Amino acid sequence: VAEQIVNYIKYKIGYKNMKDLIILTSHLDDFELGCVGFIIKHSKEYNNIFLYVATNNDYKEPITLSNLDKVNKYISKDIKYLNFNYDATKLKTQFDKLKDDFYQLINFDSSFDLLTHDDKDLHSDHIACSDMARGLFKYCESYITLHSPSCLNFSPNYFIPLSEDDFSLKVDLISQYDIQKDHSYSKIGYYLSDEYLNIGKSYVMENYVRLYMQKHKYFDIYNLKKWSHE
């Protein structure tokens, strides 16, 4: 009886017609760096949230799983995680196989939004994910790209304010990673600093979004390539 009541309530509020959110990132920490604000703001609009990560890292994955638990509790929804287990920095050479693995998971009869890397990203793994995701552009309801430290001339048109608690969560998630243990050539990790994590504010200032500047201190930024939210 209880399950019938729950299903009836879901039906009455349009739950059956809700979309899914599909997130495709190249690396484990791309999720924390670029997706947190969007998920916090929009999580309740989705039936399911899927996080697909192209590459794995034995050091990073336990941290990512712990971070996902924190985000799940924060938004009161479980994000469904899958790692394709490809090698970092080599996605261009594994492009066709990864694309096939990814597309096989897509339910083309369902409605879904897609959040992934921007086409102006310079990282070769990010470029690979961006290229394969664009093949789904006409099949998704909304197509959103995220800012990453390797973007060049990123052009945000969607500025999501973060509360103190939201930003504290993002800082906590990123602080779990150690750049010296990462698959990074430079090992510099400037993008792990608290200041850089609020780089969205610089874009808000550049675009002079006055109302947001007056009301908020922290921001995540995105580019809406295609948008169908009511």
Salt bridges, closest charged atoms under 4 A:
ASP29 OD2 - LYS60 NZ 3.03
ASP30 OD2 - HIS27 ND1 3.16
ASP30 OD2 - HIS117 NE2 3.51
ASP30 OD2 - HIS126 NE2 3.34
GLU45 OE2 - HIS42 ND1 2.81
GLU45 OE1 - HIS229 ND1 2.74
ASP101 OD2 - LYS97 NZ 3.72
ASP113 OD2 - LYS19 NZ 3.03
ASP113 OD2 - HIS229 NE2 2.68
ASP118 OD1 - LYS225 NZ 3.40
ASP119 OD1 - LYS225 NZ 3.56
ASP121 OD2 - HIS126 ND1 2.90
ASP125 OD2 - HIS27 NE2 2.82
ASP131 OD1 - ARG134 NH2 2.64
GLU164 OE2 - LYS217 NZ 3.35
ASP172 OD2 - LYS70 NZ 2.94
ASP182 OD1 - LYS60 NZ 3.05
ASP220 OD1 - LYS170 NZ 2.49
